[in-house]
């Protein structure tokens, strides 16, 4: 069950598609329940529709009620702890699931976010004792802090709901080992053997483009999850906020500006200040929706003329774009006192190209994953001078990288999803 699925093109649709495709190849008959495409206007990708049609995966598309004033108010930041997706989808979704369970479906994989869909696990467990619920946690939940909670009570209620859902599930899939460690630490009474590391993946290694670029071309695909107004709330003291924000709560301190290109830009700015002759030889190209804060950030770091934005691309064009660049850029958020838990899905697409990855990353799951690949040139966002030296060596000598294929092979879809197959065969 996936709210986001092909031909929708966004970060949440690729994992369930790969999962369904793999299970079909292994002799299963996966049935995907998702919403009608019309609910996600603007995300349709014709190239993904062609891929989906080639697989023969059975997809059931249901309507979903549009948001209205009541749903917006009832699930607002201060009144509720989850989004309104499940309430709007519930009448259509339950009907389909009732039919499937009567027809003998044993295993239901629920992929979240949207986190409100986790309620479905509790409903199905209560109604059908024979159905096995597998929660596919694409992201952390209670500990995913792109903005503060409205209060400690909101955090407590979210964490309690998370625990209840985990108790109802037979397995919980996590996309990073740090996320799983957080789940186990936060919920010590949930059987730790329920948690499985099922990373995102890539289907095959891709051919490289032989075309030579005139300038060193560094590419980035996708969004950053950074918003300056939210960042202020994540870092400000209570007395710096408005009165209605005084009760806001964070289970840990997290900075998403590290996920933006800001620190990579600062490293480039320092590098060009010391070695101005290289400024005309490097180009940074972004593909995806352009955030309002990007141009001011470029101006602050004196990178006018060095940064280009090509807009949102379909999946096929993204793959062509990734092949065309010399280096691929990856960033990560920073969690103070703990390792960051997120691994960008694009990491595995990058890996499939076997080309150098510039990783401007803090301590955490993203760095832990990339360093053993042999492909990563790591820049420490908190050590400017050291990172400038690393960048100088990269530009003057070229990348000194050598892929560890035996390590990277574990992220091929056929290997990454093998533990899931074992679970389903139990």
Secondary structure, 3 states (H helix, E strand, C coil): CCCCCCCECCCCHHHHHHHHHHHHHCCCCCEEEEECHHHHCCCECHHHHHHHHHHCCEEEEECCCCCCHHHHHHCCCCCCCCCCHHHHHHHHHHHHHHHHHHCCCCEEEEEECCHHHHHHHHHHHHHCCCCEEEEEECCCCCCCCCCCECCHHHHHHHHHHHHHHHHHCCEEEECCHHHHHHHHHHCCCCCHHHEEECCCCECCCCCCCCCCCCCEEEEEECCCCCCHHHHHHHHCCHHHCCHHHCCCECCCCEEHHHCCCHHHHHHHHHHHHHCHHHHHHEEEEEECCCCCHHHHHHHHCCCCCCEEECCCCCHHHHHHHHHHCCEEEEECCEECCCCECCCCCHHHHHHHCCCCEEEECCCEHHHHHHHCCCCEEEECCCCHHHHHHHHHHHHHHCCCCCCCHHHHHHHEHHHHCHHHHHHHHC
